[in-house]
Amino acid sequence: MTALGIDVGGTFTDAVLVRPDGLVTAKVLSTAEQEEGVVQAAREVLERAGLEPGDVEHFVHGSTVATNALLERRLARTAFVTTKGFRDLLFLGRQARPSLYRLHEAPTPPVVERRHCVEVIERIGPHGVVTELDEASVEKAAKRLGRARVEAVAVCLLFAFVDPAHEARVAEILRAALPDAFVVASHEVAAEVREFERATTATVDAALGPPTGRYLRRLRAAAADAGLPEPRVMLSSGGVGTLEQAAAHPAAMLLSGPAGGAVAARIVAGLAGDAAALGFDMGGTSCDTFFLPEGGGESELTVDRRVAGLPVRLPMVDIHTVSAGGGSIAWVDSGGALRVGPQSAGADPGPACYGRGGTRPTVTDANLVLGRLPAGAGLELDPAAARAALERLGIGSAEAAAEGVVSVAVNALAQALRVVSVERGHDPAAAALIAFGGAGPLHACELAEQLGARRVLCLPASGVLSAVGLAAAERRRDRSRSLLRPLDEAGDLAAAVAELAPDGGEVRAAADLRYAGQSFELLIPFEDPAELADAFHREHERRYGHADPEHPIELVTLRAAAVRPGAEVALAGGGEVARGRRRVRLGGADVDAEILTGTGLPAGAEVRGPAVVEFPETTCLVPPGWAGTADEHGILRLEAGG
């Protein structure tokens, strides 16, 4: 199968063709209209491979459209319909401060204005109907929302996860009365307990519907015009869905691109034979980090996630993102401290060294001044412009400023990696660090030293590895149902999973469990329901340092996913490399480093620091004290003290 994966980032759009004999890669600058960059990247990689658009059999796209729309609040005018008496649900929230010690910090506002929150007369309790649905109140609400010209409506009624009958009927009436509005019922997207989180998920899903739908329609048309097959879309769960799936519930796309990186990292970790790994994807705008457990299993999933400050109760790869990428802008705050991000130079104008009008210093400018990047790597980089931008920080010479910028960025990245390792009960020292993204391998060894890790994995396709994961990702559909009952009274869970699971494909099950009396739960994947209790006790012990096997367990939510395999990925080693020398600044001093430039490293090729390995889409820095060898898959395995 010839599969095409295209990942749109804030600075670059990456394309990968996965073929039985290996990979073909390309990287282009991202465009304001994402679908244009997608087609441009597709044409570039097909030209390199000597193929035509019609030769592509499978096309998967990872997009930041939903994420950017939520972050920037470029959303549809959205209304919220709920049970009478609960109009202020979205605004009351959990009554928790976003920051314990910053008393002035306000909670993230909902995506719905209060004037667009309306009530309908009905009430369902945990044991059945309390007040029958008054359809006249729904029709009245529909007329009000029609006058307000809302573009999207989220419906969230009490206990709809137990009995969705009222909620389904309300949605039906609204769709008939407001045919141009995008209507979402909470049980369709997250049939789970906790009405605040369920309501917020539904409103985010509804608000994203119109802008995301418009983009997906443009993408479909652009792909068809280019002769490409209809694209599928990467979902936050690490699986691939159809355009219809993504358009129906666009909140499932919020971690579209980063999830592809987790899939690819799992492939690399399996080929390298590492028991556990930390994934570290540093692109031009941000850095995504995640943990891969022992045994080559899937990256950890979570349903307890905040995106842009709002809770979204959907299965997502447990990824932690920080705004520290190659294009992140360095600045000095009012207290005189050097900061990096969250603002990014993006693709236009980009870092100062791109020569596209950018004047503010970035992490990429710092690496260029330190000699860690070649002056002509795809883009013709301008060292003089980078130096001038760094000197404008006013904290010393360009070299001193550059070292400070890199140090601040690495500290932020190390903290992000600790969030997905130490704070989740994992020892980073026992894991290999898989560095990818265009900027990731430049900082991988220094990060590993901070974390106590001794192994780093890098490969020629590291700069476009998320796109590799897109092409290889499984097709997936997820469903969930809250049950709220003691685990030993849950009955036949195998039958419940079979009933819940979407049609077709291998079924994977998980359960949200907690000790009776606890407020929050752990997500536990399982195959045999008889082993579920023991698995929960072990995970509780690992996560929190204690377990109580005698205490009763409560089953909160049952989850099922139907998956079908994606494309097979063959990572072939080999390639040509030229060796030279260059002065590189490391540890405050200029050192004479070996420079290896080429398409890949032949199997058995050795690298010993100080060295810089320059691949077509990424650059790997090997500091003194680190050394490694390329394997038959082209993976460069670096070790401290090697």
Order of alpha helices (4+ residues) and beta strands (2+ residues): beta-beta-beta-alpha-beta-alpha-beta-alpha-beta-beta-beta-alpha-beta-alpha-beta-alpha-alpha-beta-beta-alpha-alpha-beta-beta-beta-beta-beta-beta-beta-beta-beta-alpha-alpha-alpha-beta-alpha-beta-alpha-beta-alpha-beta-beta-alpha-beta-beta-beta-beta-beta-beta-beta-beta
